[in-house]
Amino acid sequence: MDSIKNNIASLPGWGLMIGIGLFSILISKQIVVGSKNPLESVTIAILLGLLLKNLFPLPPFFNPGLSRYEVALKSGIVLLGIGLSFFALLEIGTKAITVVVLCLLIAPILFFFIGRKAGLSEKMNILIGIGTTICGSTAIAITAPLIEAEGDDVSYAIATISLFGLAAMFLFPIVAKLLGLNQSIFGLWAGTAIHATPQVVAAGYMYGEVAGQVSTVAKLTRNIFMAPAVFLIGLWYIKMRLKTAGGLSKKGQYSKAIPLFLFGFVAMAIIRTIGDAICPIPASQWQWLVQHINGLGKFLVLVAMAGIGLNTKFMTMRRTGPKPFLVGLVASILLAIISLLLIHLLGIS
């Protein structure tokens, strides 16, 4: 009986988050550069949530639903796994995979060192680092529950990474023209150095058809490494907790490093890969199913981002200061340089 009452009490908050999510999609579809969408709706959802929370006092009856945004986040993360196929590794080539892997190995270590020297908290440092190196807001959203990040840190990190990703989307093609990069090199560069998938795809196709195709495959390859990276971060975080909390069960704590939602994410990626290889239904129907499951996952994450915005106060973000922004800026520039240098050193043409 109590659970039914709690679920009913949560409805207004869920309705508000879903409404913001739908409105964010509507707004993002109205802002177009060429044939591509330059703004991620997740960024808009967070901003709208922040504005509502801080400019208009929300009635208390919204709170029960707003406090449960992680349900949408974890469910959405599971469904997003269907968007990853391990066949992307076969399409991109050995040298290109080497660039992706080296960026994923070198960049986080360098960024973590910079963030620590700048005095960032470890949680903020991790969020900025993984958002820069792997998959923008999606990687931040997946990592946040594992390290028990506060909502204001998540909002700040996503806003920072989204801003630099959008800037890169416009600047990369300009810089590439000045450097005389061909479409294949630009596609690999964009796919390894721009943060979020929509931004990578947009930048790639702005540069050309071949660049768009290469950038998309490179980014999907990069996304494949999100699960192992997040898993390792989860193990590290639990290890740190065990050092500072005596008497905790190691077995119980380490099991939290592999939460069900991350296991579900990997399972869905495996299903996608097997389905692409031996699909029992026509290919068009399989792709339709994949597209809609992935779309539902994105929407649930979008709803959760609205919830994070609605649970964050500007004053808390202001107390964080400009350091995460500056670290994010330095990290974004360094990742672009590292990626381009690796492409040159490996002789990719």
C-alpha positions as CSV (number, residue, x, y, z in Angstrom):
1,M,0.0,0.0,0.0
2,D,2.8,2.4,0.9
3,S,4.6,1.7,-2.4
4,I,1.4,2.5,-4.3
5,K,1.1,5.8,-2.4
6,N,4.8,6.6,-3.1
7,N,4.4,5.9,-6.8
8,I,1.3,8.2,-6.9
9,A,3.2,10.9,-5.0
10,S,6.0,10.6,-7.6
11,L,3.7,11.3,-10.6
12,P,3.9,15.1,-10.6
13,G,7.7,15.1,-10.5
14,W,7.9,12.5,-13.3
15,G,5.4,14.5,-15.3
16,L,7.6,17.6,-15.0
17,M,10.8,15.8,-16.0
18,I,9.1,14.1,-19.0
19,G,7.6,17.4,-20.0
20,I,11.0,19.1,-19.9
21,G,12.5,16.3,-21.9
22,L,9.9,16.6,-24.7
23,F,10.2,20.3,-24.8
24,S,14.0,20.0,-25.0
25,I,13.7,17.8,-28.0
26,L,11.3,20.3,-29.6
27,I,13.7,23.1,-29.0
28,S,16.8,21.2,-30.3
29,K,15.0,20.3,-33.5
30,Q,14.4,24.0,-34.2
31,I,18.1,24.9,-34.1
32,V,19.8,23.6,-37.2
33,V,23.1,24.1,-39.0
34,G,22.8,22.7,-42.5
35,S,21.1,19.4,-42.1
36,K,22.6,18.7,-38.6
37,N,21.5,19.6,-35.1
38,P,24.2,21.5,-33.2
39,L,22.7,21.3,-29.8
40,E,22.2,18.2,-27.7
41,S,18.8,18.1,-26.1
42,V,20.4,16.8,-22.9
43,T,22.2,20.1,-22.4
44,I,18.9,22.0,-23.0
45,A,17.1,19.7,-20.5
46,I,19.6,20.4,-17.8
47,L,19.5,24.2,-18.5
48,L,15.7,24.2,-18.4
49,G,15.7,22.3,-15.2
50,L,18.2,24.6,-13.6
51,L,16.2,27.7,-14.7
52,L,12.9,26.3,-13.3
53,K,14.6,25.2,-10.0
54,N,16.4,28.5,-9.4
55,L,14.0,31.1,-10.9
56,F,10.7,29.7,-9.9
57,P,9.9,28.1,-6.5
58,L,8.6,24.6,-7.2
59,P,5.8,23.3,-5.1
60,P,6.8,20.5,-2.6
61,F,4.6,17.9,-4.3
62,F,7.1,17.7,-7.2
63,N,9.9,16.5,-4.9
64,P,9.1,12.8,-4.5
65,G,9.3,12.3,-8.3
66,L,12.3,14.6,-8.8
67,S,14.3,12.7,-6.2
68,R,13.9,9.4,-8.3
69,Y,15.6,10.6,-11.5
70,E,18.3,7.9,-11.2
71,V,15.6,5.3,-12.0
72,A,15.3,6.9,-15.5
73,L,19.0,7.4,-15.7
74,K,20.0,3.7,-15.0
75,S,17.1,2.3,-17.2
76,G,18.2,4.6,-20.1
77,I,21.8,3.6,-19.8
78,V,20.9,-0.1,-20.1
79,L,18.9,0.6,-23.3
80,L,21.7,2.7,-24.8
81,G,23.8,-0.4,-25.0
82,I,21.8,-1.5,-28.0
83,G,23.5,1.4,-29.9
84,L,26.9,-0.3,-29.7
85,S,28.1,-3.0,-32.1
86,F,31.5,-4.6,-31.7
87,F,31.6,-4.9,-35.5
88,A,32.7,-1.2,-35.5
89,L,36.1,-2.5,-34.5
90,L,36.4,-4.4,-37.8
91,E,35.4,-1.4,-39.9
92,I,37.9,1.2,-38.7
93,G,41.2,-0.5,-39.2
94,T,44.2,-1.4,-36.9
95,K,46.0,2.0,-37.0
96,A,42.8,3.9,-36.4
97,I,42.0,1.6,-33.4
98,T,45.5,2.3,-32.1
99,V,44.8,6.0,-32.2
100,V,41.5,5.5,-30.3
101,V,43.1,3.3,-27.6
102,L,46.2,5.5,-27.1
103,C,44.0,8.6,-26.7
104,L,41.9,6.6,-24.1
105,L,45.1,5.6,-22.3
106,I,47.1,8.8,-22.4
107,A,44.5,11.5,-22.1
108,P,42.8,10.4,-18.8
109,I,46.1,10.1,-17.0
110,L,47.2,13.5,-18.2
111,F,43.8,15.2,-17.4
112,F,43.6,13.6,-14.0
113,F,47.1,15.0,-13.2
114,I,46.0,18.5,-14.4
115,G,42.8,18.4,-12.5
116,R,44.5,17.4,-9.3
117,K,47.1,20.1,-9.7
118,A,44.3,22.6,-10.2
119,G,42.7,21.5,-7.0
120,L,39.5,19.8,-8.4
121,S,37.7,17.3,-6.2
122,E,38.4,13.7,-7.4
123,K,34.7,13.2,-8.4
124,M,34.6,16.3,-10.5
125,N,38.0,15.4,-12.0
126,I,36.7,12.0,-13.0
127,L,33.6,13.4,-14.5
128,I,35.4,16.0,-16.6
129,G,38.1,13.5,-17.6
130,I,35.7,10.7,-18.8
131,G,33.4,13.2,-20.5
132,T,36.3,14.6,-22.5
133,T,37.9,11.3,-23.5
134,I,35.0,9.0,-24.2
135,C,31.5,10.1,-24.8
136,G,30.6,13.5,-23.4
137,S,27.4,13.7,-21.3
138,T,26.6,10.0,-21.7
139,A,29.9,8.9,-20.1
140,I,29.3,11.4,-17.3
141,A,25.8,10.2,-16.8
142,I,27.0,6.5,-16.6
143,T,29.9,7.3,-14.3
144,A,28.1,9.6,-11.9
145,P,26.1,6.9,-10.0
146,L,29.1,4.7,-9.6
147,I,31.2,7.4,-7.8
148,E,28.1,8.8,-6.0
149,A,28.6,12.2,-7.6
150,E,26.4,15.1,-6.4
151,G,23.8,16.5,-8.8
152,D,25.5,19.9,-9.0
153,D,28.8,18.3,-10.0
154,V,27.1,16.4,-12.7
155,S,25.3,19.5,-14.0
156,Y,28.5,21.5,-14.0
157,A,30.5,18.7,-15.7
158,I,27.9,18.1,-18.4
159,A,27.5,21.9,-19.1
160,T,31.2,22.3,-19.4
161,I,31.8,19.3,-21.6
162,S,28.8,20.1,-23.8
163,L,30.0,23.7,-24.3
164,F,33.5,22.6,-25.4
165,G,32.0,19.9,-27.6
166,L,29.8,22.4,-29.4
167,A,32.7,24.7,-29.9
168,A,34.8,21.9,-31.3
169,M,32.1,21.0,-33.7
170,F,32.4,24.3,-35.4
171,L,36.1,24.9,-34.9
172,F,37.5,21.5,-36.0
173,P,36.4,21.9,-39.7
174,I,37.9,25.4,-39.8
175,V,41.2,24.2,-38.4
176,A,41.2,21.2,-40.6
177,K,40.8,23.4,-43.7
178,L,43.7,25.5,-42.6
179,L,45.9,22.4,-42.1
180,G,44.8,20.9,-45.4
181,L,43.5,17.6,-43.8
182,N,41.8,15.2,-46.1
183,Q,38.4,13.8,-45.3
184,S,39.6,10.4,-43.9
185,I,42.1,12.1,-41.5
186,F,39.6,14.7,-40.4
187,G,36.9,12.0,-39.7
188,L,39.4,10.1,-37.5
189,W,40.4,13.3,-35.8
190,A,36.9,14.4,-35.1
191,G,35.9,10.9,-34.0
192,T,38.6,10.7,-31.4
193,A,38.7,14.2,-30.1
194,I,35.2,15.7,-30.1
195,H,33.2,14.7,-27.1
196,A,29.7,13.6,-27.9
197,T,28.4,11.4,-30.8
198,P,25.9,14.0,-32.2
199,Q,28.7,16.6,-32.3
200,V,31.1,14.2,-34.0
201,V,28.6,13.3,-36.6
202,A,27.7,16.9,-37.3
203,A,31.3,18.0,-37.6
204,G,32.1,15.1,-39.8
205,Y,29.4,15.7,-42.3
206,M,30.0,19.4,-42.3
207,Y,33.5,18.5,-43.7
208,G,32.2,15.9,-46.2
209,E,30.5,12.6,-46.8
210,V,33.6,10.4,-46.3
211,A,34.6,12.5,-43.2
212,G,31.1,11.9,-41.8
213,Q,31.3,8.2,-42.3
214,V,34.8,7.8,-40.8
215,S,34.0,10.1,-37.8
216,T,30.9,8.1,-37.0
217,V,32.7,4.7,-37.0
218,A,35.6,6.1,-35.0
219,K,33.3,7.5,-32.4
220,L,31.3,4.3,-32.1
221,T,34.6,2.5,-31.7
222,R,35.5,4.9,-28.9
223,N,32.2,4.3,-27.3
224,I,32.8,0.6,-27.1
225,F,35.5,1.3,-24.5
226,M,33.1,3.1,-22.3
227,A,32.0,0.0,-20.4
228,P,35.5,-1.2,-19.4
229,A,36.6,2.4,-18.5
230,V,33.6,3.0,-16.3
231,F,34.1,-0.5,-14.7
232,L,37.7,0.4,-13.8
233,I,36.6,3.7,-12.4
234,G,34.0,1.9,-10.2
235,L,36.6,-0.5,-8.9
236,W,39.0,2.4,-8.1
237,Y,36.2,4.3,-6.3
238,I,35.2,1.3,-4.2
239,K,38.9,0.7,-3.3
240,M,39.2,4.3,-2.1
241,R,36.1,3.9,0.0
242,L,37.4,0.8,1.6
243,K,40.6,2.6,2.6
244,T,38.6,5.2,4.4
245,A,35.8,3.1,5.9
246,G,36.9,0.3,8.1
247,G,34.7,-2.7,8.7
248,L,33.0,-2.7,5.3
249,S,32.7,-5.9,3.5
250,K,35.1,-6.0,0.6
251,K,32.9,-8.5,-1.3
252,G,29.8,-6.4,-0.8
253,Q,31.5,-3.2,-1.8
254,Y,33.3,-4.5,-4.8
255,S,30.0,-5.9,-6.1
256,K,28.9,-2.3,-6.4
257,A,31.6,-1.7,-9.0
258,I,29.5,-3.9,-11.4
259,P,26.0,-2.5,-10.9
260,L,23.1,-4.1,-12.7
261,F,22.7,-1.1,-15.0
262,L,26.3,-1.4,-16.3
263,F,25.9,-5.1,-16.7
264,G,22.7,-4.5,-18.6
265,F,24.5,-1.9,-20.9
266,V,27.1,-4.5,-21.9
267,A,24.5,-7.2,-22.3
268,M,22.5,-5.0,-24.7
269,A,25.7,-4.3,-26.7
270,I,26.3,-8.0,-27.0
271,I,22.7,-8.6,-28.1
272,R,23.2,-5.8,-30.8
273,T,26.4,-7.4,-32.0
274,I,24.9,-10.9,-32.2
275,G,21.8,-9.5,-33.8
276,D,23.8,-7.8,-36.5
277,A,25.5,-11.1,-37.3
278,I,22.7,-13.6,-37.2
279,C,19.5,-11.6,-37.1
280,P,16.5,-13.9,-37.2
281,I,14.2,-11.2,-38.6
282,P,14.6,-9.0,-41.8
283,A,17.5,-6.5,-41.5
284,S,15.1,-3.5,-41.9
285,Q,13.0,-4.7,-39.0
286,W,16.1,-5.3,-36.8
287,Q,17.4,-1.8,-37.5
288,W,14.0,-0.4,-36.7
289,L,13.9,-2.2,-33.4
290,V,17.5,-1.1,-32.6
291,Q,16.8,2.5,-33.5
292,H,13.7,2.6,-31.3
293,I,15.2,0.9,-28.3
294,N,18.2,3.2,-28.5
295,G,15.8,6.2,-28.9
296,L,13.9,5.2,-25.8
297,G,17.2,4.9,-23.9
298,K,18.3,8.4,-25.0
299,F,14.9,9.8,-23.9
300,L,15.1,8.2,-20.5
301,V,18.6,9.7,-20.0
302,L,17.2,13.0,-21.2
303,V,14.5,12.8,-18.5
304,A,17.1,12.1,-15.9
305,M,19.2,15.1,-17.0
306,A,16.1,17.3,-16.5
307,G,15.8,15.8,-13.1
308,I,19.4,16.6,-12.3
309,G,18.9,20.2,-13.4
310,L,15.7,20.4,-11.2
311,N,17.7,19.2,-8.2
312,T,20.6,21.6,-8.6
313,K,20.9,25.1,-7.2
314,F,23.0,27.8,-9.0
315,M,24.6,28.8,-5.6
316,T,26.0,25.3,-5.3
317,M,27.5,25.5,-8.8
318,R,28.9,29.0,-8.1
319,R,30.7,27.6,-5.0
320,T,32.5,25.1,-7.3
321,G,34.2,28.1,-9.1
322,P,35.8,28.4,-12.5
323,K,38.4,25.6,-12.1
324,P,36.4,22.8,-13.6
325,F,35.7,25.0,-16.6
326,L,39.3,25.8,-17.1
327,V,40.4,22.2,-16.7
328,G,37.8,21.2,-19.2
329,L,39.1,23.7,-21.7
330,V,42.7,22.6,-21.3
331,A,41.6,18.9,-21.5
332,S,39.7,19.5,-24.7
333,I,42.6,21.3,-26.4
334,L,45.1,18.7,-25.3
335,L,42.9,15.8,-26.5
336,A,42.7,17.5,-30.0
337,I,46.5,17.9,-30.1
338,I,47.2,14.4,-28.8
339,S,44.8,12.8,-31.4
340,L,46.2,14.8,-34.3
341,L,49.8,14.0,-33.3
342,L,49.1,10.3,-33.0
343,I,47.4,10.3,-36.4
344,H,50.6,11.9,-37.9
345,L,53.0,9.7,-36.0
346,L,51.3,6.5,-37.1
347,G,51.3,7.7,-40.7
348,I,47.6,7.5,-41.3
349,S,46.6,9.0,-44.6
